Amino acid sequence: MKSSIGLVSVRAAAALLLLLFVSSSAHAENKLSANDLTEGGHLEADMNANFLAEWWYLNGHLQLEAEDGEQRSVGWLAVMGHQESPLIDFGMGQMSHMLKFSALYDEGSNNHFVYNDTYIPRSDIDNAIGIHKPYLMFHFPNSSSAFFGAATTGYTVNDQLNDIAFSMFFQPRVEKTLDQSETPMNFTTYEYANGKIGGTITIDGKQFFVKKGNAYFDHMIPVSPDYPWPTKMNGWSWAEITTQKYQAVIYAVRSLEDGFDAYSYKHLTIINLETGQVEEEFGGDDVEIVETDLFYEPAFGVSRPQSVTYRAGDYEVTIHADEVVNFDRTSPGDHFGFVDFMAYQRHEATIKHGYRTLRGNAFYEYLVSDMGAAGTP
């Protein structure tokens, strides 16, 4: 009975927090930066695009403890987002594609991943997402799942991953950084790469509290002038590595012409966690990417690297895809989809700076589009 009450209380608290945030947002708008509309939602017309995707992402390397003293070390992530396009029309007028997914990398390689989506009339989008607002407000339809807040106040996300429920709060403690490119894929990502995280996770009816952890947040918006955004690239490589002193954030995108052999867009950001400021940035040919230990995935007909090293200046960042969940959104009929191999490394991800080697944890993604898997130039 105690476990059931705990789960219900998490849901009730989530609904109450969202209600309080929404009801106070009109007053809060005056206190937030009215010019920082990077927090809230967008529509395809804002970007002069025919297809827009947008999502808010939060991950955490978490040390958990239950009331009885049981401890766990887990990796966790949650994403909520939407896609907008005149192409999303089922004969009833334009629809908004609402989506969410979460992953939990539990001890003993006991990993969980759940994806859910639904469609709502475009005319109802303002009831689900704060469009053109200086804050995030996302409510997944017909559920208590929500993601809301702002950098100035902190972000809260509440959701359920089958029998795993969570309510997390994240407060950034580093400056906002930016990744942006028009080719090979047109995208913009706003990042708060590190901050304080707290909250609860209920696993199989047992509630755990976050005792310690580090977290990463970003807000990504890929757009396209015609077809869905995955059709514009072979895929991407993304990673964030956190150590005691430095954090590294890497974005790299392969064009269809690159195939699997090169990256047209490369950007490595090094953040000093003691100051909260960017230490150094590298881009283009100044960044070298070495992918090794290829593992063939027969279900998708592609190979993914299990080890990756990023080099720039006197920095060398190395990660290993220790624990992987497959985000399968392949669409063989029209080649509009992708598969994203989403990995977590608990220990021994490294940032080498000169003669010093710093160790920590990492999240890493290797995405392959349907066009890339098919070898379409």
N, C-alpha and C positions, 0 to 999 in steps of 0.2 A: 504494500500500500504506500510506503514511504517513497518508493521509486516513482510510482504513478503520480503522486502529488508533486514530486520534484519536477517531472516533465511538464505537467500541466502549469505549474507556477512559472516555468521558463516561458511557455507560450503566452501566458497571461501577461507577464512582465513585458514581453516583446510587443504585444498589442498595445499595452498601455504606453510604453515608451514612444512608439510610432504615433499614437494619438496625440501625446503631449508635444512631440516635435512638430507635427503638422499644424496643430492648433496654435503653436507659438511662432511658427515660421514667418508669419506676416510681420510680427514685431521684430523678430531676429534679423530680417532682411536689412533693416536700417543699421544694424550693428555690424553686419558683415560687409565685406568689400563689394559694393554694388557693381564694380567693374570686373570682378573675377567670376565671369560666367563659365569658367572652365570646370567648375564644380558640378553644375547641373547637367540636365539632358539636352540633346540636340535632335534636330530633324534633318532629313537629307537636303532640303532646300537651303538650310543654313550653310552648307558646304558646296552649293551648286552641283550636287551629285544626284545620281539616279538611285544609288544604293548606299545606305549607311548602316554600319553596325556600331554599337557602343556598349562598353561594359565597364564595370567597376570591380576591381580584383583586390583581395586581401589575403595574404598568407601569414603563417606564423610557425616558428619553431618553438614549441611549448613544453614546459615542464609542468605536469599536472599532479595534483594531490587530492585524494578524497578525504572525507571526514574521518574514515577509519585509518588513515595514514598510508593507504596504497598510493604508489607513485607510478607515473608513466611519462615517457618522453615521446612526443608525437610531432609529426608535421601535419599541417592543416591548411586548407585554402577554401575560399568561397568566392563565387563570381555571380553577379546578377547583371543582366543587360537586355538589349532589345535590338531589333533590326527593322529598318524602315525603307520602303521602296514601293513605287507604283507596281512593281512586279509581284508584290505580295497581295494578290487579289484572287479570291476564289469565286468570283461572280457576284459578290455581295458588296463590292466597293473595297477600297484599300484597307488592309489590316495591318496591325502592328504585331510583330513577332516578339513575344516576351520569353525570356529564357533565364535559367539559373543552373548552376552546377557546383558541387562541392566534392572535396576529396579529404580523406583522413588516412595518413600513413602511420598506422599503429605499430606497436612493438611486435617483433616476430614476423615482419613483412606481412602483417594482416592489414591489407589495404582496402579501402572502400572508396567507391566513386559513384555518384548519382547525378544524372542530368534530367531536368524537367523543362518543358516548354509549353506554351499555349499561344493562342491568337486572340486579340481583342480588336474591335473596330477602331480604326485610326481616330475617330471622333472621341474615343474614350481615353486617349493616351494621357491627358492631363490628370486623370484620376489615378494613374499608376506611376507616373514619373513627373518630377518637377522639371519642366522644360524651360530653358532660358532663366534659370534661377542661380543665385550665388551660393547654393548649397545642393547637396545630393538628397533626393527623396525618391526612393524606389520601393514600390509595394507590388509584390507578385500577386496577380489576381486570385481571388478566392482562397487566400491563405494568410497565415500570420508572418510569412517570410518578408523581410524588409531589410533595406540597406539605407541608412540616412546619416546626415551630419555634414560637417565641413572641417577643413583643416584647423580653423580657429577654435572650434568647439569639440573636435574629435568625431570619429565615425563609429556607428553601431551597426552590426549585422546580426540578424537572427534568422535561423533556418533549421531545417531538419534533414538529415541524411539517412533515410530509412529509419533504423532504430537509434540513430545518433542525433541528438538535438544540441544546438549551441547558441549562445548569446555572447558576442565579443564586442569589446570596445577598444578602439585604436586611436592614440593621440600622436600625431607626427612630432618628431623632434629634430628633423633635418630640413634644409631648404628644399623647395620644390624644384625638380629637374624636368627636362624635356627631351623627348625623342620625337623627331619629325622628318618625314621624307615624302616627296611626291612620286618617286620611282624607286624600285619597281612596283611597290605598293604604296598608295597614298594613305598615310596614317599620321596621327598625332597621339602621343601618349604623355600624360602628365603624371609625374611620379612623386610620392613621398616615400622614399626608399627605406626609411627606418623610423621606429617609434615605439612607444610603450603600449603593450597589449595586456588586457585583462578580461576576465569573464569566466564562463562555465561551459563545459561539455558534458552531456549526459550520454554515456555509452552503455548499451544493454541495460538501461534502467538505473545505472549508477552514476551519480553526479561527481564530476571532478572540477576543481578550481584551478585556474591558471596561477601558479606560484611565481613563475619566471618565464620570460620569453622575449624574442625579438620578432618584429613583423615588418612587412612591406606592403605598400598600397599603390595601385595605379589606376588610371582612368584612360582607357584606350578607345580611339575612334578611327577605324579604317573606313574609307569611302571609295566609291567607284563611279565612273561616268555612265556605266551601262550595266554589266552583270555583277553578281556577288563578288565581294573582295577577294576570296581565295583564288579566283580565276586569274589574278594579276601576277601570281608568283609561283615559284616552285615550292617555297616554304620559308620557314624562319628558324633561327636559333636564338633563344632568349634565356638569360640566367641572372640570378642575383645571389651573391655570395656574401655572407656576413661573418666577420671575425670580430675580435674584441676592439681593434683599432680602426680597421678599414672595412668599407662595404664596396663591392663592385657590382655594377649593373651593366649588362650587355644586351644590345639589340642588334641582330644581323638578319638581313632578308636576302634570299636567293631569287633572282629573276628566273623566268622560264628559260631564258638563254643560258643562264649560269648552270642550270641543271643542279646536280648535287656537288659540283666541283668548286664553286666559288660563291662569294657573297657580294652583291652590288652595293648594299647598304651595310655599314658596320659602324658601331658607336659604342665605346667603352667609357663609362663614368666611374671615377674613384671618389668616394665620399669619406671624409674624415669624421668618424663618429664622435670624436672628442670635441670637435668644434661645430658639427652639424653642417659643415660647408663642403662644397665640391673641392676636392684636392687637385684633381687633374681630369681632363677629358681628351679622348683620342677618337679619331674618325678616319674613314676611308682606308687608304693604303697604309696608314700608321698602325692599323690593327691587323694582326695575323691570327688566323683561326686554324687550329690543327685538330682534326677529328679522327679518333682511332678506335680500335676494338669494335668494329662494326658487327651488329647483331641483326640477323635477317628475321623479319616479321612476316611469316608466310600468309597470314590473314589479309595483309595489306599489300603484299608484293614489293616491299621496300626494306632497306636496311637502315638502321639508326645507329649513330655512334654511342658507345657506352662511356667513352672518356673524351673530354674536350679541354683543350688548352687555348686560352686567349692571351696573346702577347702584345704589349704596347709600351713604348718607352722603356723604363726599367721595371715594369710590372709584368708578372706572369700569373695568370689566374687559371686554376685547374679544378675541374669537377668530374665526378663519376656518377653516372645514372644508376644509383644503387637500387632504388625502389621506384617502380614505374607503374602508372595507370594509363590506360589508353582512352583518350577522348575521341571516340569514333563518330564523326559526322560525315563520313564518306557518302557520296551520291553518284554511283557509277553511271547512272543513266544520262546525266547532264554534265558531269564533271564540275559541279558547283561547290563540292564539299572539301573535306580535309580529314586527316587523322593527326592528332596532337599527342605525342608521347610525353607525358608530364611526369617528371622525375623529382625525387627528393633525396638529398644526401645528409644524413644526420651528423656525421663527423668527417674530419679530414679533407674537406674542401679547402683549398689553399689559395692565399694571395701572397706571392713573393714580391718583395720590394727591395731591390738591391740584394744584400746578403741576408735579409731577414725573411723568415717564412712564418706567416700567420695562418692559423687553422680555425675553421668554423663549419657552418652548415650552408646548404645551398638548395635552391629550387631551380629546375632547369627544364626547358621545353624544346623539343625538336618536332616541328610541324612540317607535314608534307601535304600539299594540296592534291586534289584529284588530278588536276592538270599536270602536276609534277610527277605523280606516280605513273601516269599514262605516257610520260615522255613527250608531252605536247609542247612544241616550241612556241 
